[in-house]
Amino acid sequence: LSEKGIVAQLLRYARLRLPTLHEYCAICDEPHTSSPMIQRTVCFREFCCWQFSQFGKLISDAEGVNTTAEVTDLLVCMAVHAVRSKRRHLIFDPFPKLFLESGGPPALSSRSRDSWQTLEQVMRSVEAVRNEAKVGGASWVTCTEFMRKRGVLVRPMVQWISQSIRCILLPLREEARVKDFKTEWQYLLVSAAPEREAKFQELKQ
């Protein structure tokens, strides 16, 4: 490789690296602690969670395509119901790790005292913001000042819900929707890691 020059080496590295980006944290570049999916994300190690919660897009593009208000609203609705489920220990795995906007150690994590009760209270506040915000549709997710008034962990919780999804979730255009469903709330979900999807397509043939 040394005879082929630096450009050839970079191209070879890129060809080998790009297909596996989803397997590593977008900040520390260490392997994920859970099975990888299609979306490039930040791992759940405390330092990486803190960095991403404080600086977000300034240091990483791992928020990906799931940033529309409509998708965030859908995820919040699912989380509100999930926290009340008997299976919440399985759904919220890993447990949310929330940091105050002012920084410092986690304000809520699995090691916090009464962590599940606190999470329920935070989600009730999130639900209240969604119901009480005097704006149309899913645009309530942009009402950051209103969130802060409802509690210091409300905005971090909404951010965690939006940023922790590891699949691709997009609203379907009108022409792509199934008319027989008779609803405009239809989405495209892609969750399989590229190598698993490739294997599926191979078997499908």
Buried (B, 14 or more C-beta within 10 A) or exposed (E): EEEEEEEEEEEEEEEEEEEEEBBBBBBEEEEBEEEBBBBBBBBBBEEBBBBBBBEBEEEBEBBBEBEBBBBBBBBBBEBBEBBEEEEBEEEBEEBBBBBBBEEEEBBBBBEBEEBBEBBBBBBBBBBBBBEEBEEEEBEBBEBEEBBEEBBBBBBBBBBBBBBBBBBBBBBEEEEEBEEEEEEEEEEEEEBBBBEBEEEEEEEEE
